Structure formats: structure tokens, C-alpha cells
Amino acid sequence: MSKVFDLIEKEQNRQNTTIELIASENFVSPDVMRAVGSCLTNKYSEGYPSVRTSGNTGRYYGGCHIVDEIEEYCCDKWREVFHTDYHVNVQPHSGSSANLAAYMSVLQMGDTILAMDLNNGGHLTHGSPVNFSGKLFNMVFYNVTADGYIDYDDIAAKTEQFRPALILAGASAYSRIIEFDRIAKIIADANAKDPDYHPYFMVDMAHIAGLIAAGVHPSPFGLADIITTTTHKTLRGPRGGMIFCKKELAKKVDSAIFPCTQGGALQHVIAGKAVAAEEACTEEYRDYIFRVRDNCRAMCDEFIRMGYEVVTGGTDNHLFLVDFSRTHPHLTGKAVQDELDRHGITLNKNCVPGEKRSPMKASGVRIGTAPMTTKGFTEEDFIKTAHKIDEVIRGME
Ligand SMILES: Cc1ncc(COP(=O)(O)O)c(C=O)c1O
């Protein structure tokens, strides 16, 4: 047997035998897996389906009539999932590619973006100096309050002070509802004060997209100009990205993906995204997301009962952050992550608000309930897991 298949079998065994608490992961269905492993991987399809280009073929190669249908169907299904008539581009290879293209579609190099800092829960692509976002654009960051909530007054103040060309909402490690309507109002107020000032409102819903689809989190549709997402987290699809936008931005967004930042579309992944969209339209999926949220609350409450500090004191979504900086000042997130790995529990170290350590060590861990809820874990299972984690941490002391 090829060495690769031997290693895949080992990874399958790891996935089958560990408790997976990484908030950005999930387990796709056999149908999603089947689509992604299909013959569509053989097909080149630079450009867009013909329907989008008014009947002229928008592809650079022949033989695209079937993948055209798949891509169009994929777009239609995702609009159905989010009950929206926004334009959608399903070609981004990842969440990072989606964010790069979103910025490129409406900004010039050096423009100012107001976003959430990595330490406070933002993502690398939201302006980290080591990422293209921090290198290509002038980044300004809004703060969180002392108890870890987004500081909307700071967004208003920094909008007035820095007049960003784009305001970005969305996070990788934020456990509370993001009030999109409040940010939209800040933008509307700034525009009312100065009618020449029109910042774009972008939302990166990568983490919470599944909760938005199921109605567990308020929707940014109708408020934001551009919405990016990954498809592999709470949406439980294949690894990839998507961009939704208001119709007037459709051409800019499409050309920011191809030809600006990507080449041929990954049609096998687009087929997987379409299958995931079909699944996300079902009652079963809605019920799954409600269980993800309820399981998360139950586990988070248990940590608090055991004396741990949780950023913001709780969760409204699929994740929460345990902050060791005051309760276990000698413990790093990395040490906890490594020790739990040895006990078959997988999670990731995470910076906490006011972080004093480097992101490679960090003072907290992020815990998510989406993958194990897919595997059938109940509230009792998550509570048991919280106790197991506590036992491991006490062992480290
Ligand atoms: C909010 C957010 N945006 C974008 C991304 C990037 O996604 P990808 O890893 O697919 O590039 C992530 C990944 O974790 C994320 O959390």
C-alpha cells in the first residue's frame, strides 16, 4: 500500500479515537466526502458559468457545461440557506482567499481597515502584521471591554477618528453575539454626518455561519456590503470559502477572485459545498446547530462551576475561551494543549484579551462543540469531558 494511504488510515484512526474540541473543525458527511473525492478534480474551469455572463461562456476551457451547472446550483443552494438574494461567489479556495479577494474588490492598497485584533479574537487575515492584510492595508483595531465584549463605542470613536474605508466585523475566538445592526448604525451615523463618507461594511462570518443559517445568531444579510465565510467550520462542508455581496458589487467581487487572486476553480470542492448546502437546508441541520449551542453552554457553565475563568463569563455560540492568566498564572495554553493531546483530547491554545504571552504560548484555550456534536455527544458527554480536562490540568499542577 502507498505510504500515503497508510498515513491516511492512521489519521482516520486518530479522528475516530480522540475528543475533538477545535472550534474551527467539523466532520463532513460521507456525501460531502464523496463529492470532494470525485472525478471533478480533473476538470479545469477558470472563469464563471455561462449563465452569469449573459449566455456567453465565461470559462476559458471547453467541456465546462456540467461543472457550470454544479457551480450555479451551488450558488442557488447557498442563497437558499441564508434566505438571501445577495450575489455569491463559491470559488474561494479558503477563508483567507475569500478575505483577500473581498479587500481587493473594493479597496486600494494602503486604505484603512478597522477590525478586531488577533489578541482579542480576530483572525490573522483581519490585519495581523505577518499576514497580507497587515502588509497591504493600514490596519486600525477596535478594542474589547474589560470583560471581553466588543466595545461598540470604540468602533464609533475610531470610525470618526480614522475614517476607515472598510469596517470589518467577525472573529475566530469570540463567544458572544456580534451586533451587526449596531455597527451598521455607526456607519449610517457617520454617513449622515458626512454624506461624502461611505465606508464599506464587511462581515467575516466564518465561525458563526452555521448559527446564522439556523437562526441562532443574528444575520448580517441586508446590513453588510460584503460577507465572507469558510465552509468547513459550523457549516460542516468541505475546506473552502465563499463571498456574498450586494448585487452592485458582484462584478468587483468576481474579478477579485478570478483573475485577480485565483486561477482555476476547484470544482470537486464546489460540488462538496453544494452537498453541504443541501444538508444545511434541512431541519436536521437546524436541530444540530441548536444542540451545538446548547452543548456549548452546558460545558462552559461546568468550567465556570469548577472555578475556571471564561472570557465574557459565558457563551452565545459554538465556542468559549478559558483564560488561565488569573486562575493558573503559571499555565500556558500551549502546555495545556500538549498535555490534553497526550490524553486524547484535541483543542487549541488561544490568546486572551490583554494577552501578555506570544500567540505560540498564549494564556488560554479555545473550546468548540461543533465537531463532537456531529459525532453525537450530548450535554452530559460534554460535562464529563470538562471534568476530564480539569483532571488533566490538576495533574499538571
Ligand atoms: C474568522 C475567520 N476568517 C477566516 C479564516 C481563514 O480560513 P482558512 O483557514 O480557510 O484560510 C478563519 C480560520 O480559522 C477564521 O476563523
The ligand as an SDF file (V2000), in Angstrom:
LIG
                    3D

 16 16  0  0  0  0  0  0  0  0999 V2000
  -12.9020   34.3640   11.1180 C   0  0  0  0  0  0  0  0  0  0  0  0
  -12.0190   33.5940   10.1970 C   0  0  0  0  0  0  0  0  0  0  0  0
  -11.8130   34.0610    8.9480 N   0  0  0  0  0  0  0  0  0  0  0  0
  -11.0280   33.4230    8.0790 C   0  0  0  0  0  0  0  0  0  0  0  0
  -10.4050   32.2400    8.4100 C   0  0  0  0  0  0  0  0  0  0  0  0
   -9.4580   31.6030    7.4240 C   0  0  0  0  0  0  0  0  0  0  0  0
   -9.9020   30.4420    6.9020 O   0  0  0  0  0  0  0  0  0  0  0  0
   -8.8800   29.4470    6.1530 P   0  0  0  0  0  0  0  0  0  0  0  0
   -8.1210   28.7280    7.2120 O   0  0  0  0  0  0  0  0  0  0  0  0
   -9.7900   28.5880    5.3510 O   0  0  0  0  0  0  0  0  0  0  0  0
   -7.9860   30.2840    5.3040 O   0  0  0  0  0  0  0  0  0  0  0  0
  -10.6080   31.6920    9.6820 C   0  0  0  0  0  0  0  0  0  0  0  0
   -9.9710   30.4070   10.0270 C   0  0  0  0  0  0  0  0  0  0  0  0
   -9.9270   29.9340   11.0900 O   0  0  0  0  0  0  0  0  0  0  0  0
  -11.4280   32.3910   10.5990 C   0  0  0  0  0  0  0  0  0  0  0  0
  -11.6130   31.9510   11.8500 O   0  0  0  0  0  0  0  0  0  0  0  0
  1  2  1  0
  2  3  1  0
  2 15  2  0
  3  4  2  0
  4  5  1  0
  5  6  1  0
  5 12  2  0
  6  7  1  0
  7  8  1  0
  8  9  2  0
  8 10  1  0
  8 11  1  0
 12 13  1  0
 12 15  1  0
 13 14  2  0
 15 16  1  0
M  END
$$$$
